[in-house]
Amino acid sequence: MRLSRITTRTGDDGTTGLADGSRLPKDHPRIAAIGSVDELNSHLGVLLAETMPEPVRLELLRIQNDLFDFGGMLASPGAPFAAAKLVRLDEAIAHYNADLPPLREFVLPGGTRAAALCHIARCAARRAERDYFQFVQNETAPREGLQYLNRLSDLLFILCRVLNREAGQTETLWQR
C-alpha cells in the first residue's frame, strides 16, 4: 500500500512535498513541471476512453507509464530519466509516420473525437515541455526529459493523423 491518506493538509501552507521530504512553494518551476506532466497524463487518460486501434492504445498506455516515471523523476531531485524511453518514442514516430502521406499544408486540430482529444494532449505536451524547459534553466535535471517531451508532442501529432485515417476521416487542412 503506497498511500494510506490522501488528505494530509501539509499543502495548506502553499507548499508541496517532494519524494525526498523537502518542500517547495506551489509556484516553483519544478512543481509547475510536475503539474503539467500530470495534466498531460490525464489528457491521455481521457483519450484512452475512446475507441482506437489496439496498437495505438498500447503505445499510449506505455507513454502514460513513462509520464508517471517522468513525474517521479521530477519529484525526486537528482533522479535520472531513462534514455531508452526516448529511443522508444523515436521508434514509434518512425513506425506510425511511415504510412502517412506527406503534408502540403498545416493540419487543423479536429476530425474524430479521438483525434481531437489527441490534439489536446499534444498541446498539453508542448506546455509540459515549456514548463520543463523553464525548470531546467536554474536546476540540474536530465536533458532527456526535454527531448522526451519534444518528441512526444511530435508522436501525438502523428497519432492524431493515424486516428483520423483509421476512422476514414479526412484531415482538415489550413486554408490560406
Backbone as a chain_set.jsonl record, in Angstrom:
{"seq": "MRLSRITTRTGDDGTTGLADGSRLPKDHPRIAAIGSVDELNSHLGVLLAETMPEPVRLELLRIQNDLFDFGGMLASPGAPFAAAKLVRLDEAIAHYNADLPPLREFVLPGGTRAAALCHIARCAARRAERDYFQFVQNETAPREGLQYLNRLSDLLFILCRVLNREAGQTETLWQR", "coords": {"N": [[0.856, -1.17, 0.0], [0.785, 2.068, -1.033], [-0.311, 4.61, -0.533], [-1.852, 5.772, 2.246], [-3.259, 7.852, 3.221], [-4.961, 10.449, 1.645], [-5.669, 13.101, 1.992], [-3.663, 15.249, 3.579], [-3.198, 17.728, 4.554], [-0.811, 19.057, 4.569], [-0.131, 20.683, 2.492], [-1.528, 22.957, 2.828], [-0.283, 25.285, 3.504], [0.716, 26.393, 1.228], [2.791, 25.027, 0.097], [4.433, 22.21, -1.475], [5.221, 18.805, -1.067], [8.182, 16.981, -1.836], [9.603, 13.861, -3.022], [11.867, 13.369, -1.499], [11.3, 14.463, 0.904], [11.662, 17.18, 1.171], [10.262, 20.504, 0.813], [8.546, 22.632, -1.452], [7.534, 25.866, -2.708], [4.25, 26.152, -4.104], [4.26, 27.47, -6.536], [6.724, 27.03, -7.643], [9.062, 26.368, -10.294], [9.668, 23.598, -10.607], [7.44, 22.348, -9.483], [5.469, 23.32, -11.155], [6.218, 22.042, -13.537], [5.852, 19.356, -12.78], [3.074, 19.392, -12.417], [2.199, 19.975, -15.039], [3.045, 17.72, -16.464], [1.51, 15.789, -15.172], [-1.051, 16.708, -15.861], [-0.958, 16.33, -18.649], [-0.773, 13.529, -18.69], [-3.29, 12.939, -17.69], [-4.915, 13.932, -19.754], [-4.245, 12.08, -21.705], [-5.393, 9.872, -20.524], [-8.132, 10.479, -20.813], [-8.284, 10.451, -23.602], [-7.763, 7.737, -23.997], [-10.174, 6.632, -23.314], [-11.61, 6.538, -25.557], [-12.553, 4.827, -28.626], [-10.1, 3.077, -30.416], [-7.38, 1.894, -32.526], [-5.828, -1.088, -31.366], [-2.916, -1.276, -31.214], [-2.223, 1.473, -31.046], [-3.5, 2.169, -28.683], [-2.02, 0.606, -26.858], [0.477, 1.818, -27.154], [-0.064, 4.399, -26.162], [-0.696, 3.751, -23.518], [1.794, 2.835, -22.64], [3.189, 5.22, -22.84], [1.803, 6.702, -20.908], [2.723, 5.393, -18.603], [5.439, 6.021, -18.834], [5.242, 8.789, -18.457], [4.373, 8.865, -15.83], [6.664, 7.91, -14.594], [8.289, 10.035, -15.328], [7.167, 12.174, -13.872], [7.768, 11.169, -11.338], [10.56, 11.314, -11.442], [10.838, 14.08, -11.502], [9.842, 14.667, -8.989], [11.775, 13.682, -7.391], [14.562, 15.006, -6.651], [17.555, 14.962, -8.512], [17.194, 12.463, -9.609], [17.45, 10.109, -12.33], [16.349, 10.021, -15.824], [15.318, 7.551, -17.913], [17.079, 7.043, -20.858], [16.311, 5.188, -22.7], [13.596, 5.367, -22.982], [13.256, 7.549, -24.624], [14.377, 6.57, -26.979], [12.467, 4.604, -27.608], [10.288, 6.274, -28.192], [11.243, 7.564, -30.506], [11.346, 5.349, -32.21], [8.619, 4.708, -32.349], [7.63, 7.014, -33.57], [8.846, 6.812, -36.124], [7.661, 4.415, -36.981], [4.79, 4.905, -36.987], [4.62, 7.137, -38.63], [5.477, 6.278, -41.069], [3.563, 5.294, -42.966], [1.946, 7.429, -43.483], [0.634, 9.994, -45.588], [2.637, 12.603, -47.082], [2.542, 15.969, -45.832], [1.132, 18.861, -47.271], [0.143, 21.156, -46.389], [-0.655, 22.849, -43.274], [-2.265, 20.999, -40.663], [-5.463, 21.328, -39.339], [-6.551, 21.159, -35.957], [-8.695, 18.514, -35.046], [-11.264, 16.47, -36.476], [-12.018, 13.139, -35.91], [-13.452, 12.396, -32.668], [-11.544, 11.118, -31.039], [-9.128, 11.838, -32.338], [-9.264, 14.621, -32.046], [-9.096, 14.838, -29.261], [-6.568, 13.821, -28.97], [-5.104, 15.849, -30.159], [-5.469, 17.823, -28.213], [-4.041, 16.634, -26.125], [-1.534, 16.728, -27.342], [-1.046, 19.483, -27.339], [-0.939, 19.873, -24.587], [1.361, 18.437, -24.083], [3.248, 20.097, -25.291], [3.047, 22.31, -23.59], [3.947, 21.147, -21.205], [6.547, 20.65, -21.988], [7.487, 23.298, -22.286], [7.254, 24.153, -19.619], [8.994, 22.359, -18.365], [11.381, 23.108, -19.601], [11.626, 25.715, -18.585], [12.034, 25.06, -15.925], [14.525, 23.642, -16.03], [16.277, 25.683, -16.543], [17.356, 26.751, -14.253], [17.972, 24.63, -12.654], [19.507, 21.435, -12.134], [18.771, 18.846, -14.198], [17.685, 15.884, -15.938], [18.563, 16.028, -19.335], [17.384, 14.474, -21.221], [14.743, 14.514, -20.543], [13.635, 16.871, -21.574], [13.989, 16.394, -24.294], [12.387, 14.113, -24.526], [9.755, 15.096, -24.046], [9.528, 16.862, -26.191], [9.695, 15.112, -28.426], [7.494, 13.562, -27.819], [5.306, 15.264, -28.26], [5.506, 15.459, -31.013], [5.016, 12.769, -31.746], [2.393, 12.527, -30.809], [1.066, 14.286, -32.548], [1.391, 12.875, -34.939], [-0.046, 10.58, -34.255], [-2.599, 11.688, -34.082], [-3.163, 12.051, -36.759], [-3.046, 9.389, -37.593], [-5.188, 8.272, -36.124], [-7.378, 9.632, -37.27], [-7.139, 8.759, -39.91], [-7.43, 5.957, -39.663], [-10.074, 5.856, -38.932], [-11.294, 6.661, -41.211], [-11.598, 9.336, -41.617], [-11.126, 12.377, -43.215], [-8.443, 14.704, -43.142], [-8.59, 18.052, -41.962], [-7.369, 20.679, -43.638], [-5.38, 23.615, -43.268], [-6.499, 26.616, -44.664], [-5.204, 29.003, -46.737]], "CA": [[0.0, 0.0, 0.0], [1.619, 3.258, -1.152], [-0.97, 5.786, 0.023], [-2.868, 5.454, 3.242], [-4.064, 9.071, 3.376], [-4.88, 11.362, 0.503], [-5.708, 14.447, 2.564], [-2.668, 15.366, 4.655], [-3.235, 19.131, 4.966], [0.536, 19.636, 4.588], [-0.037, 21.687, 1.429], [-2.379, 24.112, 3.141], [0.551, 26.476, 3.683], [1.2, 26.851, -0.068], [3.966, 24.265, -0.317], [4.221, 20.837, -1.92], [6.317, 17.934, -0.665], [8.865, 16.15, -2.823], [9.852, 12.494, -2.57], [12.954, 13.353, -0.509], [10.828, 15.1, 2.129], [11.761, 18.638, 1.097], [9.027, 21.173, 0.401], [8.73, 23.77, -2.35], [6.305, 26.637, -2.929], [3.431, 25.593, -5.178], [4.545, 28.141, -7.8], [8.1, 26.726, -8.049], [9.097, 25.75, -11.626], [9.637, 22.127, -10.515], [6.06, 21.953, -9.214], [4.736, 23.606, -12.403], [6.531, 20.966, -14.481], [5.162, 18.151, -12.295], [1.656, 19.567, -12.716], [1.973, 19.889, -16.489], [3.2, 16.31, -16.848], [0.328, 15.117, -14.64], [-2.185, 17.104, -16.701], [-0.784, 15.624, -19.913], [-1.122, 12.134, -18.455], [-4.747, 12.891, -17.553], [-5.481, 14.086, -21.107], [-4.094, 10.781, -22.365], [-6.409, 9.004, -19.939], [-9.414, 10.775, -21.475], [-8.145, 9.936, -24.964], [-7.847, 6.274, -23.952], [-11.574, 6.229, -23.145], [-12.177, 6.471, -26.906], [-12.243, 3.672, -29.46], [-8.903, 3.287, -31.245], [-6.667, 0.647, -32.812], [-5.151, -1.63, -30.182], [-1.502, -0.87, -31.113], [-2.164, 2.869, -30.594], [-3.865, 2.118, -27.266], [-0.872, 0.085, -26.098], [1.519, 2.858, -27.188], [-0.468, 5.457, -25.233], [-0.557, 3.229, -22.149], [3.234, 2.844, -22.324], [3.536, 6.627, -22.629], [1.286, 7.087, -19.597], [3.668, 4.89, -17.609], [6.635, 6.865, -18.946], [4.955, 10.09, -17.846], [4.353, 8.672, -14.381], [8.089, 7.873, -14.244], [8.786, 11.4, -15.515], [6.742, 12.909, -12.686], [8.567, 10.665, -10.221], [11.894, 11.893, -11.59], [10.737, 15.479, -11.093], [9.576, 14.714, -7.549], [12.96, 13.149, -6.712], [15.729, 15.747, -7.15], [18.754, 14.182, -8.83], [16.853, 11.178, -10.224], [17.642, 10.075, -13.787], [15.231, 9.643, -16.683], [15.917, 6.554, -18.803], [17.208, 7.425, -22.26], [15.638, 4.171, -23.51], [12.235, 5.846, -23.241], [13.388, 8.435, -25.784], [14.597, 5.687, -28.132], [11.168, 4.007, -27.933], [9.472, 7.297, -28.861], [11.768, 7.729, -31.867], [10.911, 4.181, -32.973], [7.179, 4.845, -32.581], [7.472, 8.076, -34.569], [9.193, 6.241, -37.43], [6.67, 3.39, -37.318], [3.468, 5.457, -37.299], [4.715, 8.139, -39.688], [5.902, 5.634, -42.314], [2.485, 5.102, -43.931], [1.136, 8.635, -43.642], [1.028, 10.813, -46.746], [3.286, 13.863, -46.709], [1.64, 17.117, -45.699], [1.41, 20.031, -48.111], [-0.349, 22.288, -45.598], [-0.851, 22.565, -41.86], [-3.496, 20.3, -40.323], [-6.217, 21.943, -38.253], [-6.959, 20.172, -34.958], [-10.069, 18.048, -35.164], [-11.53, 15.173, -37.086], [-12.772, 12.311, -34.985], [-13.308, 12.8, -31.266], [-10.256, 10.613, -30.552], [-8.058, 12.679, -32.897], [-9.353, 15.941, -31.418], [-8.549, 14.691, -27.904], [-5.119, 13.63, -29.129], [-4.561, 17.194, -30.393], [-5.41, 18.494, -26.904], [-2.892, 16.042, -25.426], [-0.331, 17.266, -27.993], [-0.852, 20.842, -26.81], [-0.507, 19.723, -23.189], [2.768, 18.015, -24.137], [4.04, 21.297, -25.584], [3.104, 23.115, -22.36], [4.843, 20.446, -20.282], [7.895, 20.902, -22.497], [7.855, 24.673, -21.918], [7.436, 24.212, -18.163], [10.226, 21.638, -18.036], [12.479, 23.966, -20.045], [11.733, 26.782, -17.587], [12.608, 24.439, -14.73], [15.941, 23.283, -16.195], [17.106, 26.879, -16.666], [18.016, 27.032, -12.975], [18.137, 23.382, -11.907], [20.099, 20.321, -12.852], [17.766, 17.815, -14.467], [18.05, 15.139, -17.149], [18.289, 16.656, -20.627], [16.492, 13.572, -21.947], [13.368, 14.893, -20.235], [13.232, 17.88, -22.554], [13.907, 15.709, -25.581], [11.241, 13.22, -24.482], [8.528, 15.869, -24.213], [9.519, 17.382, -27.558], [9.357, 14.006, -29.318], [6.145, 13.106, -27.514], [4.338, 16.11, -28.962], [5.566, 15.042, -32.419], [4.313, 11.498, -31.875], [0.955, 12.746, -30.641], [0.57, 14.842, -33.812], [1.325, 11.761, -35.889], [-1.151, 9.716, -33.848], [-3.832, 12.372, -34.49], [-3.351, 11.723, -38.171], [-3.328, 7.952, -37.662], [-6.544, 8.04, -35.624], [-8.317, 10.086, -38.297], [-7.027, 7.886, -41.09], [-8.004, 4.651, -39.331], [-11.529, 6.027, -38.857], [-11.783, 7.098, -42.506], [-11.856, 10.782, -41.526], [-10.121, 13.188, -43.894], [-7.891, 15.791, -42.336], [-8.954, 19.414, -42.351], [-6.129, 21.424, -43.847], [-5.439, 25.073, -43.154], [-6.725, 27.333, -45.916], [-4.525, 30.304, -46.74]], "C": [[0.9, 1.23, 0.0], [1.012, 4.466, -0.469], [-2.024, 5.345, 1.034], [-3.786, 6.655, 3.48], [-3.874, 9.942, 2.155], [-4.846, 12.802, 1.006], [-4.755, 14.499, 3.754], [-2.66, 16.758, 5.274], [-1.848, 19.789, 4.998], [0.713, 20.705, 3.517], [-0.866, 22.926, 1.693], [-1.581, 25.405, 3.307], [1.138, 26.991, 2.37], [2.463, 26.158, -0.524], [3.54, 22.861, -0.738], [5.446, 20.023, -1.548], [6.873, 17.147, -1.831], [9.16, 14.784, -2.201], [10.939, 12.42, -1.496], [12.557, 14.021, 0.805], [10.935, 16.62, 2.116], [10.441, 19.216, 0.597], [9.379, 22.384, -0.455], [7.432, 24.559, -2.429], [5.555, 26.08, -4.141], [3.668, 26.271, -6.529], [5.989, 27.936, -8.266], [8.084, 26.058, -9.432], [9.077, 24.219, -11.605], [8.193, 21.654, -10.339], [5.193, 22.225, -10.444], [4.973, 22.495, -13.421], [5.848, 19.668, -14.071], [3.68, 18.236, -12.655], [1.349, 19.437, -14.196], [2.089, 18.458, -16.989], [1.99, 15.508, -16.374], [-0.905, 15.441, -15.481], [-2.128, 16.405, -18.057], [-1.207, 14.164, -19.763], [-2.641, 11.977, -18.331], [-5.44, 13.063, -18.901], [-5.358, 12.771, -21.88], [-5.107, 9.782, -21.817], [-7.774, 9.226, -20.553], [-9.385, 10.244, -22.904], [-8.321, 8.417, -24.981], [-9.26, 5.766, -23.7], [-12.273, 6.086, -24.5], [-11.798, 5.16, -27.597], [-11.046, 4.011, -30.343], [-8.26, 1.944, -31.539], [-5.854, 0.199, -31.589], [-3.664, -1.261, -30.117], [-1.338, 0.579, -30.625], [-2.494, 2.922, -29.107], [-2.674, 1.658, -26.417], [0.267, 1.101, -26.048], [1.192, 3.965, -26.193], [-0.378, 5.002, -23.78], [0.913, 3.206, -21.726], [3.688, 4.279, -22.053], [3.013, 7.107, -21.284], [2.218, 6.613, -18.485], [4.965, 5.684, -17.631], [6.418, 8.201, -18.246], [4.87, 9.987, -16.327], [5.788, 8.61, -13.865], [8.691, 9.276, -14.316], [8.426, 12.25, -14.301], [7.51, 12.473, -11.452], [9.985, 11.211, -10.247], [11.874, 13.349, -11.129], [10.534, 15.617, -9.58], [10.762, 14.235, -6.721], [14.195, 13.868, -7.236], [16.949, 14.844, -7.336], [18.46, 12.85, -9.488], [17.06, 11.236, -11.731], [16.322, 9.822, -14.511], [15.823, 8.766, -17.768], [15.902, 7.012, -20.26], [16.518, 6.42, -23.177], [14.203, 4.584, -23.842], [12.228, 6.761, -24.468], [13.582, 7.606, -27.057], [13.277, 5.054, -28.567], [10.256, 5.014, -28.64], [9.93, 7.497, -30.301], [11.337, 6.566, -32.761], [9.417, 4.27, -33.302], [6.895, 5.913, -33.629], [7.743, 7.515, -35.96], [8.13, 5.24, -37.883], [5.348, 4.008, -37.779], [3.505, 6.484, -38.433], [4.972, 7.504, -41.059], [4.8, 5.555, -43.366], [1.612, 6.33, -44.148], [1.584, 9.417, -44.873], [1.717, 12.097, -46.276], [2.264, 14.995, -46.659], [2.092, 18.248, -46.619], [0.956, 21.311, -47.419], [-0.433, 21.867, -44.134], [-2.195, 21.876, -41.665], [-4.168, 21.05, -39.182], [-6.614, 20.867, -37.249], [-8.421, 19.789, -35.148], [-10.151, 16.705, -35.825], [-12.416, 14.361, -36.166], [-12.577, 12.834, -33.565], [-11.955, 12.341, -30.71], [-9.103, 11.483, -31.058], [-8.069, 14.063, -32.264], [-8.791, 15.897, -29.991], [-7.036, 14.489, -27.949], [-4.437, 14.971, -29.411], [-4.467, 17.967, -29.07], [-4.238, 17.954, -26.095], [-1.577, 16.562, -26.011], [-0.02, 18.666, -27.471], [-0.385, 20.794, -25.356], [0.95, 19.266, -23.131], [3.676, 19.204, -24.423], [4.154, 22.192, -24.345], [4.039, 22.466, -21.343], [6.298, 20.656, -20.697], [8.362, 22.308, -22.115], [8.112, 24.788, -20.414], [8.706, 23.493, -17.73], [11.436, 22.476, -18.441], [12.706, 25.1, -19.046], [12.404, 26.256, -16.328], [14.108, 24.194, -14.887], [16.844, 24.501, -16.4], [17.901, 27.146, -15.403], [18.277, 25.793, -12.137], [18.853, 22.359, -12.774], [19.043, 19.232, -12.978], [18.154, 17.113, -15.764], [17.618, 15.84, -18.428], [17.331, 15.8, -21.454], [15.02, 13.91, -21.687], [12.827, 15.896, -21.236], [13.058, 17.241, -23.931], [12.683, 14.799, -25.641], [9.946, 13.993, -24.728], [8.41, 16.451, -25.619], [9.109, 16.299, -28.549], [7.922, 13.53, -29.08], [5.107, 13.962, -28.228], [4.336, 15.782, -30.459], [4.793, 13.741, -32.626], [2.806, 11.689, -31.738], [0.345, 13.373, -31.894], [0.401, 13.732, -34.842], [0.148, 10.846, -35.538], [-2.506, 10.359, -34.132], [-4.16, 12.0, -35.931], [-3.711, 10.248, -38.349], [-4.763, 7.668, -37.225], [-7.591, 8.485, -36.64], [-8.309, 9.141, -39.491], [-7.682, 6.532, -40.837], [-9.526, 4.706, -39.28], [-12.13, 6.474, -40.189], [-12.119, 8.583, -42.56], [-10.754, 11.543, -42.261], [-9.672, 14.313, -42.967], [-8.384, 17.128, -42.874], [-7.661, 20.205, -42.454], [-6.388, 22.927, -43.737], [-5.594, 25.663, -44.551], [-6.075, 28.714, -45.822], [-5.5, 31.419, -46.985]], "O": [[1.69, 1.421, 0.924], [1.736, 5.27, 0.117], [-2.967, 4.629, 0.697], [-4.938, 6.499, 3.885], [-2.752, 10.145, 1.69], [-4.081, 13.624, 0.501], [-4.997, 13.884, 4.792], [-2.173, 16.944, 6.389], [-1.72, 20.943, 5.405], [1.608, 21.543, 3.62], [-0.9, 23.843, 0.873], [-2.148, 26.496, 3.255], [1.956, 27.911, 2.374], [3.141, 26.637, -1.433], [2.45, 22.392, -0.408], [6.576, 20.488, -1.694], [6.131, 16.7, -2.706], [8.983, 14.587, -0.999], [10.932, 11.506, -0.672], [13.375, 14.134, 1.718], [10.349, 17.281, 2.973], [9.612, 18.504, 0.03], [10.374, 23.068, -0.215], [6.351, 24.0, -2.241], [6.172, 25.593, -5.089], [3.315, 25.709, -7.566], [6.43, 28.608, -9.197], [7.187, 25.265, -9.717], [8.515, 23.607, -12.512], [7.771, 20.682, -10.965], [4.284, 21.451, -10.745], [4.04, 22.055, -14.092], [5.319, 18.953, -14.922], [3.099, 17.266, -13.14], [0.335, 18.846, -14.566], [1.313, 18.033, -17.844], [1.499, 14.641, -17.098], [-1.708, 14.557, -15.78], [-3.153, 15.939, -18.555], [-1.919, 13.629, -20.613], [-3.208, 10.995, -18.811], [-6.448, 12.407, -19.164], [-6.265, 12.398, -22.624], [-5.62, 8.943, -22.557], [-8.507, 8.267, -20.794], [-10.36, 9.65, -23.364], [-8.959, 7.875, -25.883], [-9.516, 4.572, -23.86], [-13.391, 5.575, -24.578], [-10.85, 4.481, -27.201], [-10.983, 5.086, -30.94], [-8.563, 0.955, -30.872], [-5.272, 1.02, -30.88], [-3.184, -0.952, -29.027], [-0.409, 0.874, -29.873], [-1.841, 3.642, -28.352], [-2.368, 2.255, -25.385], [0.942, 1.234, -25.028], [2.071, 4.42, -25.461], [-0.021, 5.792, -22.906], [1.236, 3.523, -20.581], [4.48, 4.522, -21.142], [3.706, 7.846, -20.585], [2.474, 7.349, -17.532], [5.53, 5.988, -16.58], [7.295, 8.688, -17.531], [5.253, 10.917, -15.617], [6.1, 9.187, -12.823], [9.5, 9.658, -13.471], [9.274, 12.963, -13.763], [7.867, 13.3, -10.614], [10.55, 11.535, -9.203], [12.793, 13.796, -10.442], [11.005, 16.577, -8.971], [10.762, 14.363, -5.497], [14.822, 13.388, -8.181], [17.32, 14.075, -6.449], [19.393, 12.157, -9.895], [16.869, 12.285, -12.346], [15.317, 9.459, -13.899], [16.737, 9.191, -18.474], [14.85, 7.327, -20.817], [16.174, 6.755, -24.31], [13.665, 4.187, -24.876], [11.283, 6.735, -25.256], [13.003, 7.921, -28.097], [12.994, 4.974, -29.763], [9.537, 4.657, -29.573], [9.107, 7.589, -31.211], [11.002, 6.767, -33.928], [9.006, 3.941, -34.415], [6.021, 5.739, -34.479], [6.949, 7.724, -36.877], [7.748, 5.229, -39.053], [4.845, 3.665, -38.849], [2.503, 6.67, -39.123], [4.714, 8.124, -42.09], [5.078, 5.733, -44.552], [0.647, 6.281, -44.911], [2.777, 9.491, -45.166], [1.413, 12.613, -45.201], [1.252, 14.969, -47.36], [3.282, 18.546, -46.726], [1.338, 22.412, -47.815], [-0.3, 20.689, -43.8], [-3.147, 22.131, -42.403], [-3.53, 21.372, -38.18], [-6.98, 19.764, -37.653], [-9.274, 20.646, -35.382], [-9.225, 15.898, -35.747], [-13.447, 14.843, -35.697], [-11.662, 13.611, -33.294], [-11.295, 13.092, -29.992], [-8.203, 11.827, -30.292], [-7.011, 14.622, -31.974], [-8.091, 16.818, -29.569], [-6.317, 14.941, -27.057], [-3.318, 15.204, -28.955], [-3.493, 18.683, -28.838], [-3.52, 18.72, -25.452], [-0.621, 16.809, -25.276], [1.135, 18.991, -27.195], [0.465, 21.585, -24.946], [1.689, 19.664, -22.231], [4.762, 19.304, -23.853], [5.212, 22.762, -24.077], [4.83, 23.151, -20.695], [7.174, 20.82, -19.848], [9.496, 22.49, -21.673], [9.068, 25.437, -19.988], [9.413, 23.958, -16.837], [12.415, 22.545, -17.697], [13.847, 25.408, -18.702], [13.244, 26.932, -15.735], [14.882, 24.503, -13.981], [18.066, 24.354, -16.428], [18.997, 27.703, -15.464], [18.762, 25.905, -11.01], [18.802, 22.422, -14.002], [18.496, 18.76, -11.982], [18.868, 17.679, -16.592], [16.451, 16.201, -18.587], [16.569, 16.312, -22.274], [14.157, 13.624, -22.518], [11.689, 15.78, -21.691], [12.091, 17.522, -24.639], [12.017, 14.715, -26.673], [9.126, 13.573, -25.545], [7.313, 16.524, -26.173], [8.269, 16.538, -29.416], [7.224, 13.144, -30.017], [4.126, 13.432, -28.75], [3.286, 15.823, -31.102], [4.008, 13.623, -33.567], [2.031, 11.078, -32.474], [-0.776, 13.029, -32.268], [-0.615, 13.664, -35.532], [-0.571, 10.39, -36.427], [-3.474, 9.646, -34.398], [-5.301, 11.677, -36.262], [-4.574, 9.904, -39.157], [-5.474, 6.908, -37.882], [-8.586, 7.79, -36.848], [-9.362, 8.776, -40.012], [-8.405, 6.018, -41.691], [-10.193, 3.709, -39.555], [-13.344, 6.647, -40.29], [-12.842, 9.03, -43.45], [-9.574, 11.368, -41.957], [-10.431, 14.797, -42.128], [-8.567, 17.305, -44.078], [-6.947, 20.376, -41.466], [-7.464, 23.424, -44.069], [-4.91, 25.262, -45.492], [-6.38, 29.491, -44.916], [-5.108, 32.585, -47.021]]}, "num_chains": 1, "name": "protein.A"}
